[in-house]
């Protein structure tokens, strides 16, 4: 594929490099050709957007520590338990992405990432001193998205997420999470959390059934659009905002416990949906 995308003049210089060098003049010409190839390939990679996207996962607004070990956990790349995102992180890295854990999102922090994921901001039950999303941070994140950033907002259901400050950010993109609990699931009755009527959208390509447990819905305004609506309730939404993109769902969704079939029956296809979501997000980075 790479060969086909290079024109004949580039291939000429590449093949010329491998010809035997017998004179000083040919040696000089060979060095020049090396330089030409480096410059052409560098420009090619830049123009075609082939780079390593950087995916930042928040650990400021969601900042919990294991009571026994004191180690940060819960919706983190490094958390390999059921509560972590280590498996989603592996999907990203297999596609060439670099993972980062993000503290307070200042300008330099945001400019160092292409995709920024905020999950389940802390309530006072989860943290004695939660780091709320403040107005200055909302302005920075909004501008970052407008200029081409890819933002992922993963909320939670009513008792488990700080909505007031979270919604000051989400509302910038025409989205407001509601303080409700939909898809309640009792014990291992997993069908209570099943979504089967999935629309024709890249998120659900090759997917017929996903699991969503205890999720909040989203009110939409402006250019925000529904990806998945059930019974008049928007469960998943998106917005092409400026040069950027925003994806939102009222649930942490694809953490380790419910991405594979450790607990879920084989009929659920959360991993395939997670792979599709990953491809979507990286695709919006490359379109910048």
Long-range contacts (C-beta under 8 A, 24 or more apart in sequence): 5-44, 5-48, 6-40, 6-44, 10-37, 10-40, 13-37, 13-40, 49-285, 49-286, 49-287, 49-288, 52-96, 52-97, 52-98, 53-96, 53-97, 53-98, 53-114, 53-115, 53-282, 53-285, 53-286, 54-97, 54-98, 54-100, 54-112, 54-113, 54-114, 54-115, 55-89, 55-92, 55-97, 55-98, 55-99, 55-100, 55-113, 55-114, 55-115, 55-117, 55-281, 56-100, 56-101, 56-102, 56-109, 56-112, 56-113, 56-115, 56-116, 56-117, 57-85, 57-89, 57-99, 57-100, 57-101, 57-102, 57-117, 57-119, 58-102, 58-105, 58-116, 58-117, 58-118, 58-119, 59-101, 59-102, 59-103, 60-102, 60-103, 60-104, 60-105, 60-131, 61-118, 61-121, 61-122, 61-130, 61-131, 61-132, 61-133, 61-162, 61-166, 62-118, 62-119, 62-120, 62-121, 62-122, 63-122, 63-127, 63-130, 63-131, 64-122, 64-126, 64-127, 74-120, 75-119, 75-120, 75-154, 75-252, 75-255, 76-101, 77-101, 79-256, 80-256, 81-256, 82-255, 82-256, 82-257, 82-262, 83-255, 83-256, 83-257, 84-255, 84-256, 85-119, 85-254, 85-255, 85-256, 86-256, 87-256, 87-259, 87-260, 88-254, 88-255, 88-259, 88-274, 88-278, 91-274, 91-275, 91-278, 92-278, 92-282, 95-278, 95-279, 95-282, 97-282, 104-131, 104-137, 105-137, 105-140, 105-141, 106-140, 107-140, 110-140, 110-141, 110-144, 110-149, 111-144, 113-149, 114-149, 114-150, 114-285, 114-288, 115-149, 115-150, 115-151, 115-152, 115-281, 115-282, 115-285, 116-141, 116-144, 116-149, 116-150, 116-151, 116-152, 117-152, 117-154, 118-151, 118-152, 118-153, 118-154, 118-166, 118-169, 119-154, 119-252, 120-154, 120-155, 120-156, 120-160, 120-161, 120-252, 121-161, 121-162, 121-165, 121-166, 122-162, 123-159, 123-160, 123-161, 123-162, 130-162, 132-162, 132-164, 132-165, 133-165, 133-166, 133-168, 133-169, 134-165, 135-168, 137-169, 138-168, 138-169, 138-172, 141-169, 141-172, 142-169, 142-172, 142-173, 144-244, 145-173, 145-241, 145-242, 145-244, 145-245, 145-246, 146-241, 146-242, 146-243, 146-244, 147-242, 147-243, 147-244, 148-242, 148-243, 148-244, 148-288, 149-244, 150-244, 150-245, 150-246, 150-247, 150-281, 150-284, 150-285, 151-244, 151-245, 151-246, 151-247, 152-246, 152-247, 152-248, 152-281, 153-246, 153-247, 153-248, 153-249, 154-248, 154-249, 154-251, 154-252, 154-253, 155-216, 155-248, 155-249, 155-250, 155-251, 156-214, 156-215, 156-216, 156-250, 156-251, 156-252, 157-181, 157-182, 157-214, 157-215, 157-216, 157-250, 157-251, 158-216, 160-214, 161-216, 161-250, 163-216, 170-218, 170-248, 173-222, 173-224, 173-239, 173-241, 173-246, 173-248, 174-220, 174-221, 174-222, 174-223, 174-224, 174-239, 175-218, 175-219, 175-220, 175-221, 175-224, 175-237, 175-239, 175-246, 175-248, 176-218, 176-219, 176-221, 177-216, 177-217, 177-218, 177-248, 177-250, 178-216, 178-217, 178-218, 178-219, 178-250, 179-216, 180-216, 180-217, 181-214, 181-215, 181-216, 182-214, 182-215, 182-216, 182-217, 182-230, 182-233, 182-235, 182-250, 183-212, 183-213, 183-214, 183-215, 184-214, 185-213, 185-214, 188-263, 190-263, 190-264, 190-265, 190-268, 194-268, 195-228, 195-230, 195-235, 197-230, 198-228, 199-227, 199-228, 201-227, 201-228, 202-276, 202-279, 202-280, 203-227, 203-228, 203-236, 203-273, 203-276, 203-277, 203-280, 204-228, 204-273, 204-276, 205-276, 206-269, 206-272, 206-276, 207-269, 207-272, 207-273, 207-276, 208-269, 209-267, 209-268, 209-269, 210-268, 210-269, 210-270, 210-273, 211-258, 211-264, 211-268, 211-270, 212-249, 212-251, 212-253, 213-251, 213-258, 214-251, 215-249, 215-250, 215-251, 215-253, 216-250, 216-251, 217-250, 218-248, 218-249, 218-250, 243-288, 244-284, 244-288, 245-281, 245-284, 247-277, 247-280, 247-281
